[in-house]
Amino acid sequence: MTFKLKVPDIACQGCADTITESLLTLEPNAKVEVDVSTKIVTVESTVPLENIKQAIINAGYTIE
Ligand SMILES: [Cu+2]
């Protein structure tokens, strides 16, 4: 499944890297793209959406 999540707290590439890392910890084979300008995180993953959201929240970000 591909999920698109808006994460308004993303301010820079450092945020993008933090979120990417937390999602890859959750599922090493996930494909993660973070667009810093639109603040959209695209995740291609077999992990349920709730777990993806939780990983982003645990990394210190909020989801719109
Ligand atoms: Cu940042």
PDB file of the backbone (N, CA, C, O) and the ligand in Angstrom, with CONECT records:
HET     CU  A 101       1
ATOM      1  N   MET A   1       0.845  -1.199   0.000  1.00  0.00           N
ATOM      2  CA  MET A   1       0.000   0.000   0.000  1.00  0.00           C
ATOM      3  C   MET A   1       0.879   1.247   0.000  1.00  0.00           C
ATOM      4  O   MET A   1       1.960   1.267   0.589  1.00  0.00           O
ATOM      5  N   THR A   2       0.399   2.269  -0.662  1.00  0.00           N
ATOM      6  CA  THR A   2       1.101   3.546  -0.621  1.00  0.00           C
ATOM      7  C   THR A   2       0.250   4.535   0.168  1.00  0.00           C
ATOM      8  O   THR A   2      -0.928   4.747  -0.118  1.00  0.00           O
ATOM      9  N   PHE A   3       0.878   5.119   1.150  1.00  0.00           N
ATOM     10  CA  PHE A   3       0.189   6.105   1.978  1.00  0.00           C
ATOM     11  C   PHE A   3       0.823   7.467   1.773  1.00  0.00           C
ATOM     12  O   PHE A   3       2.040   7.581   1.626  1.00  0.00           O
ATOM     13  N   LYS A   4      -0.004   8.491   1.765  1.00  0.00           N
ATOM     14  CA  LYS A   4       0.500   9.867   1.718  1.00  0.00           C
ATOM     15  C   LYS A   4       0.018  10.577   2.970  1.00  0.00           C
ATOM     16  O   LYS A   4      -1.180  10.630   3.252  1.00  0.00           O
ATOM     17  N   LEU A   5       0.960  11.116   3.708  1.00  0.00           N
ATOM     18  CA  LEU A   5       0.614  11.781   4.956  1.00  0.00           C
ATOM     19  C   LEU A   5       1.163  13.194   4.953  1.00  0.00           C
ATOM     20  O   LEU A   5       2.297  13.432   4.539  1.00  0.00           O
ATOM     21  N   LYS A   6       0.353  14.121   5.413  1.00  0.00           N
ATOM     22  CA  LYS A   6       0.815  15.504   5.549  1.00  0.00           C
ATOM     23  C   LYS A   6       1.360  15.690   6.956  1.00  0.00           C
ATOM     24  O   LYS A   6       0.660  15.477   7.946  1.00  0.00           O
ATOM     25  N   VAL A   7       2.619  16.091   7.024  1.00  0.00           N
ATOM     26  CA  VAL A   7       3.284  16.297   8.313  1.00  0.00           C
ATOM     27  C   VAL A   7       3.752  17.756   8.362  1.00  0.00           C
ATOM     28  O   VAL A   7       4.853  18.085   7.920  1.00  0.00           O
ATOM     29  N   PRO A   8       2.885  18.627   8.913  1.00  0.00           N
ATOM     30  CA  PRO A   8       3.153  20.069   8.830  1.00  0.00           C
ATOM     31  C   PRO A   8       4.428  20.523   9.557  1.00  0.00           C
ATOM     32  O   PRO A   8       4.951  21.599   9.267  1.00  0.00           O
ATOM     33  N   ASP A   9       4.928  19.714  10.497  1.00  0.00           N
ATOM     34  CA  ASP A   9       6.127  20.099  11.263  1.00  0.00           C
ATOM     35  C   ASP A   9       7.422  19.978  10.467  1.00  0.00           C
ATOM     36  O   ASP A   9       8.462  20.458  10.915  1.00  0.00           O
ATOM     37  N   ILE A  10       7.380  19.356   9.314  1.00  0.00           N
ATOM     38  CA  ILE A  10       8.621  19.179   8.551  1.00  0.00           C
ATOM     39  C   ILE A  10       9.127  20.545   8.099  1.00  0.00           C
ATOM     40  O   ILE A  10       8.445  21.274   7.378  1.00  0.00           O
ATOM     41  N   ALA A  11      10.356  20.876   8.547  1.00  0.00           N
ATOM     42  CA  ALA A  11      10.898  22.187   8.230  1.00  0.00           C
ATOM     43  C   ALA A  11      12.147  22.109   7.357  1.00  0.00           C
ATOM     44  O   ALA A  11      12.472  23.059   6.645  1.00  0.00           O
ATOM     45  N   CYS A  12      12.840  20.982   7.413  1.00  0.00           N
ATOM     46  CA  CYS A  12      14.112  20.914   6.699  1.00  0.00           C
ATOM     47  C   CYS A  12      14.449  19.456   6.376  1.00  0.00           C
ATOM     48  O   CYS A  12      13.704  18.536   6.714  1.00  0.00           O
ATOM     49  N   GLN A  13      15.585  19.277   5.717  1.00  0.00           N
ATOM     50  CA  GLN A  13      16.006  17.928   5.343  1.00  0.00           C
ATOM     51  C   GLN A  13      16.281  17.063   6.579  1.00  0.00           C
ATOM     52  O   GLN A  13      16.116  15.844   6.534  1.00  0.00           O
ATOM     53  N   GLY A  14      16.701  17.697   7.680  1.00  0.00           N
ATOM     54  CA  GLY A  14      16.943  16.950   8.924  1.00  0.00           C
ATOM     55  C   GLY A  14      15.670  16.271   9.408  1.00  0.00           C
ATOM     56  O   GLY A  14      15.699  15.117   9.837  1.00  0.00           O
ATOM     57  N   CYS A  15      14.550  16.991   9.337  1.00  0.00           N
ATOM     58  CA  CYS A  15      13.255  16.415   9.710  1.00  0.00           C
ATOM     59  C   CYS A  15      12.938  15.244   8.782  1.00  0.00           C
ATOM     60  O   CYS A  15      12.491  14.186   9.226  1.00  0.00           O
ATOM     61  N   ALA A  16      13.176  15.450   7.497  1.00  0.00           N
ATOM     62  CA  ALA A  16      12.900  14.402   6.518  1.00  0.00           C
ATOM     63  C   ALA A  16      13.712  13.149   6.838  1.00  0.00           C
ATOM     64  O   ALA A  16      13.204  12.030   6.765  1.00  0.00           O
ATOM     65  N   ASP A  17      14.990  13.355   7.196  1.00  0.00           N
ATOM     66  CA  ASP A  17      15.856  12.215   7.507  1.00  0.00           C
ATOM     67  C   ASP A  17      15.380  11.491   8.758  1.00  0.00           C
ATOM     68  O   ASP A  17      15.382  10.261   8.806  1.00  0.00           O
ATOM     69  N   THR A  18      14.971  12.254   9.776  1.00  0.00           N
ATOM     70  CA  THR A  18      14.491  11.656  11.026  1.00  0.00           C
ATOM     71  C   THR A  18      13.265  10.790  10.765  1.00  0.00           C
ATOM     72  O   THR A  18      13.167   9.668  11.262  1.00  0.00           O
ATOM     73  N   ILE A  19      12.335  11.322   9.981  1.00  0.00           N
ATOM     74  CA  ILE A  19      11.104  10.583   9.685  1.00  0.00           C
ATOM     75  C   ILE A  19      11.413   9.351   8.833  1.00  0.00           C
ATOM     76  O   ILE A  19      10.871   8.271   9.070  1.00  0.00           O
ATOM     77  N   THR A  20      12.279   9.522   7.848  1.00  0.00           N
ATOM     78  CA  THR A  20      12.643   8.389   6.994  1.00  0.00           C
ATOM     79  C   THR A  20      13.262   7.275   7.834  1.00  0.00           C
ATOM     80  O   THR A  20      12.934   6.100   7.672  1.00  0.00           O
ATOM     81  N   GLU A  21      14.161   7.666   8.730  1.00  0.00           N
ATOM     82  CA  GLU A  21      14.830   6.669   9.576  1.00  0.00           C
ATOM     83  C   GLU A  21      13.832   5.928  10.463  1.00  0.00           C
ATOM     84  O   GLU A  21      13.916   4.709  10.614  1.00  0.00           O
ATOM     85  N   SER A  22      12.893   6.663  11.044  1.00  0.00           N
ATOM     86  CA  SER A  22      11.951   6.014  11.955  1.00  0.00           C
ATOM     87  C   SER A  22      11.057   5.039  11.189  1.00  0.00           C
ATOM     88  O   SER A  22      10.678   3.994  11.716  1.00  0.00           O
ATOM     89  N   LEU A  23      10.721   5.385   9.942  1.00  0.00           N
ATOM     90  CA  LEU A  23       9.880   4.482   9.156  1.00  0.00           C
ATOM     91  C   LEU A  23      10.660   3.271   8.674  1.00  0.00           C
ATOM     92  O   LEU A  23      10.102   2.182   8.539  1.00  0.00           O
ATOM     93  N   LEU A  24      11.956   3.459   8.413  1.00  0.00           N
ATOM     94  CA  LEU A  24      12.774   2.321   7.988  1.00  0.00           C
ATOM     95  C   LEU A  24      13.075   1.401   9.164  1.00  0.00           C
ATOM     96  O   LEU A  24      13.306   0.206   8.980  1.00  0.00           O
ATOM     97  N   THR A  25      13.070   1.957  10.370  1.00  0.00           N
ATOM     98  CA  THR A  25      13.213   1.120  11.561  1.00  0.00           C
ATOM     99  C   THR A  25      11.986   0.229  11.718  1.00  0.00           C
ATOM    100  O   THR A  25      12.076  -0.940  12.093  1.00  0.00           O
ATOM    101  N   LEU A  26      10.835   0.830  11.415  1.00  0.00           N
ATOM    102  CA  LEU A  26       9.567   0.093  11.494  1.00  0.00           C
ATOM    103  C   LEU A  26       9.537  -1.020  10.450  1.00  0.00           C
ATOM    104  O   LEU A  26       9.130  -2.145  10.739  1.00  0.00           O
ATOM    105  N   GLU A  27       9.969  -0.696   9.246  1.00  0.00           N
ATOM    106  CA  GLU A  27       9.974  -1.684   8.165  1.00  0.00           C
ATOM    107  C   GLU A  27      11.144  -1.376   7.216  1.00  0.00           C
ATOM    108  O   GLU A  27      11.069  -0.457   6.400  1.00  0.00           O
ATOM    109  N   PRO A  28      12.213  -2.153   7.336  1.00  0.00           N
ATOM    110  CA  PRO A  28      13.426  -1.872   6.558  1.00  0.00           C
ATOM    111  C   PRO A  28      13.197  -1.832   5.042  1.00  0.00           C
ATOM    112  O   PRO A  28      13.947  -1.165   4.329  1.00  0.00           O
ATOM    113  N   ASN A  29      12.191  -2.525   4.547  1.00  0.00           N
ATOM    114  CA  ASN A  29      11.957  -2.562   3.106  1.00  0.00           C
ATOM    115  C   ASN A  29      11.005  -1.480   2.615  1.00  0.00           C
ATOM    116  O   ASN A  29      10.703  -1.408   1.424  1.00  0.00           O
ATOM    117  N   ALA A  30      10.538  -0.652   3.518  1.00  0.00           N
ATOM    118  CA  ALA A  30       9.600   0.394   3.111  1.00  0.00           C
ATOM    119  C   ALA A  30      10.287   1.376   2.166  1.00  0.00           C
ATOM    120  O   ALA A  30      11.497   1.594   2.232  1.00  0.00           O
ATOM    121  N   LYS A  31       9.471   1.960   1.283  1.00  0.00           N
ATOM    122  CA  LYS A  31       9.987   3.038   0.434  1.00  0.00           C
ATOM    123  C   LYS A  31       9.419   4.331   0.995  1.00  0.00           C
ATOM    124  O   LYS A  31       8.205   4.503   1.103  1.00  0.00           O
ATOM    125  N   VAL A  32      10.305   5.220   1.344  1.00  0.00           N
ATOM    126  CA  VAL A  32       9.873   6.463   1.982  1.00  0.00           C
ATOM    127  C   VAL A  32      10.362   7.651   1.166  1.00  0.00           C
ATOM    128  O   VAL A  32      11.538   7.742   0.814  1.00  0.00           O
ATOM    129  N   GLU A  33       9.443   8.551   0.875  1.00  0.00           N
ATOM    130  CA  GLU A  33       9.830   9.808   0.224  1.00  0.00           C
ATOM    131  C   GLU A  33       9.255  10.946   1.046  1.00  0.00           C
ATOM    132  O   GLU A  33       8.077  10.940   1.405  1.00  0.00           O
ATOM    133  N   VAL A  34      10.095  11.913   1.338  1.00  0.00           N
ATOM    134  CA  VAL A  34       9.625  13.078   2.083  1.00  0.00           C
ATOM    135  C   VAL A  34       9.878  14.310   1.229  1.00  0.00           C
ATOM    136  O   VAL A  34      11.006  14.592   0.823  1.00  0.00           O
ATOM    137  N   ASP A  35       8.793  15.038   0.968  1.00  0.00           N
ATOM    138  CA  ASP A  35       8.918  16.284   0.221  1.00  0.00           C
ATOM    139  C   ASP A  35       8.893  17.433   1.227  1.00  0.00           C
ATOM    140  O   ASP A  35       7.854  17.747   1.807  1.00  0.00           O
ATOM    141  N   VAL A  36      10.046  18.046   1.419  1.00  0.00           N
ATOM    142  CA  VAL A  36      10.169  19.095   2.447  1.00  0.00           C
ATOM    143  C   VAL A  36       9.312  20.317   2.093  1.00  0.00           C
ATOM    144  O   VAL A  36       8.768  20.962   2.989  1.00  0.00           O
ATOM    145  N   SER A  37       9.187  20.638   0.816  1.00  0.00           N
ATOM    146  CA  SER A  37       8.446  21.851   0.440  1.00  0.00           C
ATOM    147  C   SER A  37       6.937  21.687   0.621  1.00  0.00           C
ATOM    148  O   SER A  37       6.258  22.623   1.044  1.00  0.00           O
ATOM    149  N   THR A  38       6.412  20.508   0.303  1.00  0.00           N
ATOM    150  CA  THR A  38       4.969  20.303   0.465  1.00  0.00           C
ATOM    151  C   THR A  38       4.639  19.657   1.806  1.00  0.00           C
ATOM    152  O   THR A  38       3.474  19.606   2.202  1.00  0.00           O
ATOM    153  N   LYS A  39       5.666  19.159   2.513  1.00  0.00           N
ATOM    154  CA  LYS A  39       5.517  18.482   3.813  1.00  0.00           C
ATOM    155  C   LYS A  39       4.683  17.198   3.705  1.00  0.00           C
ATOM    156  O   LYS A  39       3.960  16.820   4.627  1.00  0.00           O
ATOM    157  N   ILE A  40       4.809  16.556   2.563  1.00  0.00           N
ATOM    158  CA  ILE A  40       4.091  15.306   2.326  1.00  0.00           C
ATOM    159  C   ILE A  40       5.070  14.137   2.431  1.00  0.00           C
ATOM    160  O   ILE A  40       6.129  14.126   1.803  1.00  0.00           O
ATOM    161  N   VAL A  41       4.680  13.159   3.241  1.00  0.00           N
ATOM    162  CA  VAL A  41       5.460  11.932   3.371  1.00  0.00           C
ATOM    163  C   VAL A  41       4.733  10.843   2.598  1.00  0.00           C
ATOM    164  O   VAL A  41       3.561  10.563   2.849  1.00  0.00           O
ATOM    165  N   THR A  42       5.435  10.240   1.665  1.00  0.00           N
ATOM    166  CA  THR A  42       4.864   9.136   0.904  1.00  0.00           C
ATOM    167  C   THR A  42       5.557   7.857   1.347  1.00  0.00           C
ATOM    168  O   THR A  42       6.783   7.759   1.307  1.00  0.00           O
ATOM    169  N   VAL A  43       4.769   6.884   1.768  1.00  0.00           N
ATOM    170  CA  VAL A  43       5.319   5.634   2.284  1.00  0.00           C
ATOM    171  C   VAL A  43       4.708   4.470   1.532  1.00  0.00           C
ATOM    172  O   VAL A  43       3.487   4.324   1.468  1.00  0.00           O
ATOM    173  N   GLU A  44       5.567   3.648   0.965  1.00  0.00           N
ATOM    174  CA  GLU A  44       5.103   2.419   0.345  1.00  0.00           C
ATOM    175  C   GLU A  44       5.495   1.304   1.294  1.00  0.00           C
ATOM    176  O   GLU A  44       6.680   1.042   1.500  1.00  0.00           O
ATOM    177  N   SER A  45       4.501   0.648   1.871  1.00  0.00           N
ATOM    178  CA  SER A  45       4.767  -0.234   2.999  1.00  0.00           C
ATOM    179  C   SER A  45       3.666  -1.264   3.158  1.00  0.00           C
ATOM    180  O   SER A  45       2.544  -1.071   2.689  1.00  0.00           O
ATOM    181  N   THR A  46       3.998  -2.367   3.828  1.00  0.00           N
ATOM    182  CA  THR A  46       2.982  -3.363   4.159  1.00  0.00           C
ATOM    183  C   THR A  46       2.507  -3.194   5.597  1.00  0.00           C
ATOM    184  O   THR A  46       1.608  -3.898   6.055  1.00  0.00           O
ATOM    185  N   VAL A  47       3.121  -2.256   6.297  1.00  0.00           N
ATOM    186  CA  VAL A  47       2.749  -2.000   7.690  1.00  0.00           C
ATOM    187  C   VAL A  47       1.438  -1.214   7.729  1.00  0.00           C
ATOM    188  O   VAL A  47       1.243  -0.315   6.911  1.00  0.00           O
ATOM    189  N   PRO A  48       0.530  -1.535   8.666  1.00  0.00           N
ATOM    190  CA  PRO A  48      -0.735  -0.799   8.737  1.00  0.00           C
ATOM    191  C   PRO A  48      -0.526   0.706   8.962  1.00  0.00           C
ATOM    192  O   PRO A  48       0.426   1.129   9.617  1.00  0.00           O
ATOM    193  N   LEU A  49      -1.430   1.481   8.407  1.00  0.00           N
ATOM    194  CA  LEU A  49      -1.334   2.945   8.476  1.00  0.00           C
ATOM    195  C   LEU A  49      -1.186   3.446   9.910  1.00  0.00           C
ATOM    196  O   LEU A  49      -0.420   4.373  10.174  1.00  0.00           O
ATOM    197  N   GLU A  50      -1.921   2.830  10.830  1.00  0.00           N
ATOM    198  CA  GLU A  50      -1.851   3.270  12.228  1.00  0.00           C
ATOM    199  C   GLU A  50      -0.425   3.186  12.770  1.00  0.00           C
ATOM    200  O   GLU A  50       0.019   4.065  13.509  1.00  0.00           O
ATOM    201  N   ASN A  51       0.293   2.116  12.394  1.00  0.00           N
ATOM    202  CA  ASN A  51       1.670   1.943  12.876  1.00  0.00           C
ATOM    203  C   ASN A  51       2.604   2.975  12.250  1.00  0.00           C
ATOM    204  O   ASN A  51       3.532   3.464  12.894  1.00  0.00           O
ATOM    205  N   ILE A  52       2.344   3.295  10.994  1.00  0.00           N
ATOM    206  CA  ILE A  52       3.150   4.312  10.311  1.00  0.00           C
ATOM    207  C   ILE A  52       2.951   5.661  10.991  1.00  0.00           C
ATOM    208  O   ILE A  52       3.908   6.385  11.269  1.00  0.00           O
ATOM    209  N   LYS A  53       1.687   5.982  11.252  1.00  0.00           N
ATOM    210  CA  LYS A  53       1.382   7.246  11.931  1.00  0.00           C
ATOM    211  C   LYS A  53       2.059   7.293  13.293  1.00  0.00           C
ATOM    212  O   LYS A  53       2.634   8.310  13.680  1.00  0.00           O
ATOM    213  N   GLN A  54       1.985   6.178  14.014  1.00  0.00           N
ATOM    214  CA  GLN A  54       2.565   6.134  15.360  1.00  0.00           C
ATOM    215  C   GLN A  54       4.078   6.340  15.307  1.00  0.00           C
ATOM    216  O   GLN A  54       4.641   7.027  16.160  1.00  0.00           O
ATOM    217  N   ALA A  55       4.733   5.753  14.319  1.00  0.00           N
ATOM    218  CA  ALA A  55       6.187   5.914  14.193  1.00  0.00           C
ATOM    219  C   ALA A  55       6.547   7.372  13.950  1.00  0.00           C
ATOM    220  O   ALA A  55       7.537   7.871  14.484  1.00  0.00           O
ATOM    221  N   ILE A  56       5.741   8.053  13.140  1.00  0.00           N
ATOM    222  CA  ILE A  56       6.005   9.475  12.860  1.00  0.00           C
ATOM    223  C   ILE A  56       5.768  10.309  14.120  1.00  0.00           C
ATOM    224  O   ILE A  56       6.537  11.221  14.425  1.00  0.00           O
ATOM    225  N   ILE A  57       4.710   9.991  14.839  1.00  0.00           N
ATOM    226  CA  ILE A  57       4.395  10.702  16.088  1.00  0.00           C
ATOM    227  C   ILE A  57       5.510  10.459  17.114  1.00  0.00           C
ATOM    228  O   ILE A  57       5.945  11.383  17.801  1.00  0.00           O
ATOM    229  N   ASN A  58       5.964   9.208  17.206  1.00  0.00           N
ATOM    230  CA  ASN A  58       7.035   8.878  18.148  1.00  0.00           C
ATOM    231  C   ASN A  58       8.340   9.597  17.800  1.00  0.00           C
ATOM    232  O   ASN A  58       9.169   9.851  18.674  1.00  0.00           O
ATOM    233  N   ALA A  59       8.512   9.918  16.533  1.00  0.00           N
ATOM    234  CA  ALA A  59       9.718  10.646  16.108  1.00  0.00           C
ATOM    235  C   ALA A  59       9.594  12.131  16.454  1.00  0.00           C
ATOM    236  O   ALA A  59      10.544  12.894  16.277  1.00  0.00           O
ATOM    237  N   GLY A  60       8.421  12.537  16.948  1.00  0.00           N
ATOM    238  CA  GLY A  60       8.260  13.910  17.423  1.00  0.00           C
ATOM    239  C   GLY A  60       7.480  14.825  16.485  1.00  0.00           C
ATOM    240  O   GLY A  60       7.529  16.048  16.617  1.00  0.00           O
ATOM    241  N   TYR A  61       6.762  14.227  15.540  1.00  0.00           N
ATOM    242  CA  TYR A  61       6.037  15.032  14.561  1.00  0.00           C
ATOM    243  C   TYR A  61       4.538  14.797  14.684  1.00  0.00           C
ATOM    244  O   TYR A  61       4.093  13.818  15.283  1.00  0.00           O
ATOM    245  N   THR A  62       3.784  15.698  14.115  1.00  0.00           N
ATOM    246  CA  THR A  62       2.330  15.531  14.133  1.00  0.00           C
ATOM    247  C   THR A  62       1.832  15.339  12.709  1.00  0.00           C
ATOM    248  O   THR A  62       2.452  15.797  11.748  1.00  0.00           O
ATOM    249  N   ILE A  63       0.723  14.665  12.594  1.00  0.00           N
ATOM    250  CA  ILE A  63       0.127  14.390  11.285  1.00  0.00           C
ATOM    251  C   ILE A  63      -1.162  15.180  11.178  1.00  0.00           C
ATOM    252  O   ILE A  63      -1.983  15.202  12.095  1.00  0.00           O
ATOM    253  N   GLU A  64      -1.316  15.822  10.043  1.00  0.00           N
ATOM    254  CA  GLU A  64      -2.504  16.657   9.854  1.00  0.00           C
ATOM    255  C   GLU A  64      -3.693  15.785   9.499  1.00  0.00           C
ATOM    256  O   GLU A  64      -4.795  16.295   9.298  1.00  0.00           O
TER     257      GLU A  64
HETATM  258 CU    CU A 101      14.124  19.948  10.313  1.00  0.00          CU2+
END
